[in-house]
Amino acid sequence: MSDHLLSLRRVSCNYGAVQALNDVHLKVDAGEIVTLIGANGAGKSTTLKAIVGLLRPEAGEILFEGNSLLRIPTHKIAAMGIALVPEGRAVFANLSVLENLEMGGYLRNTAEIRQGLEYVFALFPRLQERIKQVAGTLSGGEQQMLAIGRALMAKPRLLLLDEPSLGIAPLLVKSIYEAIDAINREGVTILVVEQNAHLALKHSHRAYVLETGRVVMEGSSRELENDPRVKEAYLGEV
């Protein structure tokens, strides 16, 4: 058994002739918030897709609770306790807020769905106010709340978040990150991909920096926040 909830060992992935990930290693321990930071095209989203089986690595190993995920289909990875909130949110635009949330709990019984809804509405009261509203008419920030809420309905042990602050009004970004912290305090482990390095480092325990498909730095979020190279490249400080 692996000591880590999730570990990637020497993972390489290609998109056609382009190498998207090259020898990537990372680990996430139970109870942590770990962040991946890096420029556009660094391989951050590719890493999440590889974990949930949307992209198959050419080499390397991906383990969840010591079990290999490499030959397991995406829906079974979800049933194992891993939920992905994709970049761009991908809510069901023609369904109501409630219907979207119920879709997230499709593996749960009626009592668990009711419990899940109570939890999501306590976390995001705004969603309860808009329970009958069609998801496509929500603001970007509200759709992000809905996408996270839908993922939580599956009661994941590991939550993967891909660019949760992208294209969202600053006030709602603050609410979303406060919710991410609260979800983590409830015992859910989180791996978050984020272009806003300030936010990512402020709301995480450890971080990895990806550049052109490789991990170039790793450490506690405080260490990386204070590292001159990170300050210059990602925090806009010299």
C-alpha positions in Angstrom: 0.0 0.0 0.0 1.1 3.6 -0.7 1.3 6.0 2.2 -0.2 8.7 0.0 -3.9 9.1 -1.0 -2.7 9.9 -4.5 0.6 9.5 -6.2 1.9 10.1 -9.7 5.2 8.5 -10.5 7.2 9.4 -13.6 4.0 10.1 -15.6 4.3 11.1 -19.3 1.4 11.9 -21.5 1.2 12.9 -25.2 -1.4 14.7 -27.3 -0.6 13.3 -30.7 3.1 14.2 -31.3 3.2 16.8 -28.5 4.5 15.7 -25.1 2.1 17.3 -22.6 3.6 15.7 -19.4 7.2 14.6 -19.0 8.2 12.4 -16.0 5.8 14.1 -13.7 5.8 13.1 -10.0 3.5 14.3 -7.3 1.8 13.1 -4.2 -1.2 14.2 -2.2 -1.8 13.0 1.4 -5.2 12.6 3.0 -6.5 15.9 4.4 -4.2 18.2 2.3 -4.9 20.9 -0.2 -2.2 20.7 -2.9 -2.0 23.1 -5.8 -0.4 23.0 -9.2 0.7 26.3 -10.6 2.2 27.2 -13.9 1.6 29.1 -17.1 -1.0 28.3 -19.7 0.0 25.1 -21.5 2.3 23.9 -18.7 0.4 20.6 -18.3 -1.8 21.4 -15.3 -5.2 20.3 -16.7 -3.5 17.4 -18.5 -2.4 16.1 -15.1 -6.0 16.1 -13.8 -7.3 14.4 -16.9 -4.7 11.7 -16.6 -5.8 11.1 -12.9 -9.4 10.5 -13.9 -8.6 8.5 -17.0 -9.7 11.0 -19.6 -6.1 10.8 -21.0 -4.0 7.6 -20.7 -0.3 8.1 -19.8 2.4 6.7 -22.2 4.5 5.9 -19.2 4.5 6.0 -15.4 2.1 5.1 -12.6 -1.0 6.7 -11.0 -2.0 5.3 -7.7 -5.1 6.1 -5.5 -4.9 4.5 -2.0 -2.2 2.3 -3.4 -4.3 1.0 -6.3 -3.3 1.7 -9.9 -5.8 3.8 -11.9 -4.2 3.2 -15.2 -6.6 0.6 -16.6 -9.7 1.7 -14.8 -12.5 3.5 -16.8 -13.4 7.1 -15.7 -16.8 6.2 -14.3 -15.2 3.6 -12.0 -12.6 6.1 -10.9 -15.5 8.4 -9.9 -17.1 5.6 -7.9 -13.8 5.0 -6.1 -14.1 8.5 -4.6 -12.4 11.0 -7.0 -14.5 13.9 -8.4 -13.3 16.3 -11.1 -14.7 19.9 -11.5 -13.5 20.6 -15.0 -12.2 23.9 -16.4 -15.2 25.9 -17.8 -17.5 24.3 -15.2 -19.5 22.1 -17.6 -22.9 22.4 -15.8 -25.9 20.9 -17.6 -27.1 24.3 -19.0 -30.7 23.2 -19.7 -31.3 21.6 -16.3 -32.2 23.4 -13.1 -29.8 23.9 -10.2 -31.6 21.1 -8.3 -31.5 18.7 -11.3 -27.7 19.4 -11.8 -27.1 18.5 -8.1 -29.2 15.4 -8.3 -27.1 14.3 -11.3 -24.0 14.5 -9.1 -25.6 12.1 -6.6 -26.6 9.4 -9.1 -24.7 6.7 -7.2 -26.4 7.7 -3.9 -29.7 6.7 -2.3 -32.5 9.1 -1.5 -31.4 9.8 2.1 -27.8 10.5 1.0 -29.0 12.8 -1.8 -31.1 14.8 0.8 -28.1 14.9 3.1 -25.9 16.0 0.2 -28.3 18.8 -0.8 -28.4 20.1 2.8 -24.6 20.2 2.9 -24.2 21.9 -0.5 -26.9 24.5 0.4 -25.2 25.3 3.7 -21.9 25.8 1.8 -23.5 27.8 -1.1 -26.7 29.5 0.1 -26.9 31.2 -3.2 -27.7 27.9 -4.9 -30.6 27.3 -2.6 -32.0 30.7 -3.5 -31.8 29.6 -7.2 -32.8 26.0 -6.8 -35.4 26.1 -9.7 -33.3 28.3 -11.9 -32.0 26.9 -15.2 -28.2 26.5 -14.8 -27.3 28.2 -18.1 -28.8 31.4 -16.8 -26.6 31.6 -13.7 -23.5 33.9 -13.5 -20.1 32.3 -14.0 -19.4 32.3 -10.3 -22.7 30.7 -9.5 -22.1 28.0 -12.2 -18.7 27.3 -10.5 -20.5 26.9 -7.2 -22.9 24.6 -8.8 -20.2 22.5 -10.5 -18.4 22.1 -7.1 -21.7 21.3 -5.4 -22.5 18.7 -8.0 -19.1 17.1 -7.5 -19.7 17.1 -3.7 -23.0 15.2 -4.1 -20.9 12.1 -5.0 -19.2 12.4 -1.5 -15.6 12.3 -2.9 -12.6 11.7 -0.8 -10.4 13.5 -3.4 -11.7 16.6 -5.2 -9.9 17.8 -8.3 -10.5 21.5 -9.2 -9.5 22.8 -12.6 -9.1 26.6 -12.6 -11.9 27.4 -10.1 -11.3 31.2 -10.3 -11.2 31.5 -14.1 -13.5 34.2 -15.5 -15.2 34.9 -12.2 -16.0 38.2 -10.4 -13.5 38.8 -7.6 -16.2 38.8 -4.9 -17.4 35.3 -5.9 -13.9 34.0 -6.2 -13.4 34.9 -2.5 -16.6 33.0 -1.6 -15.5 30.0 -3.7 -12.1 29.8 -2.0 -13.7 30.2 1.4 -15.9 27.2 0.5 -12.8 25.2 -0.7 -11.2 25.8 2.7 -14.4 24.7 4.4 -14.7 21.5 2.3 -11.2 20.6 3.2 -11.9 21.2 6.9 -14.7 18.6 6.5 -12.0 16.0 5.6 -12.1 16.2 1.8 -8.6 16.1 0.2 -8.2 18.6 -2.6 -5.9 19.0 -5.6 -6.4 22.3 -7.3 -5.0 23.6 -10.6 -4.9 27.4 -10.6 -3.4 30.1 -12.8 -3.8 32.7 -10.0 -0.7 31.7 -8.0 -1.4 34.2 -5.2 -4.8 32.6 -4.5 -3.5 29.1 -5.0 -0.6 29.5 -2.5 -2.7 31.3 0.0 -5.3 28.5 0.1 -3.1 25.4 0.0 -0.6 23.4 2.2 1.8 22.3 -0.5 2.4 23.3 -4.2 4.1 22.0 -7.3 5.2 24.3 -10.2 4.8 22.9 -13.7 6.7 24.2 -16.7 6.3 22.7 -20.1 5.1 19.4 -18.7 7.7 19.0 -16.0 7.7 19.6 -12.2 10.4 22.2 -11.7 9.7 23.1 -8.1 7.8 21.7 -5.1 7.5 22.5 -1.4 5.2 24.0 1.2 3.0 26.8 -0.2 4.7 29.2 2.3 8.2 28.3 1.0 7.2 28.7 -2.7 5.4 32.0 -1.9 8.6 33.4 -0.6 10.9 31.9 -3.3 12.3 34.7 -5.5 11.9 32.6 -8.7 8.2 32.0 -8.0 7.7 35.7 -7.0 9.2 36.9 -10.2 7.6 34.3 -12.6 4.1 33.8 -11.0 3.4 36.5 -8.4 4.5 39.6 -10.4 7.0 40.5 -7.7 10.7 41.3 -8.3 
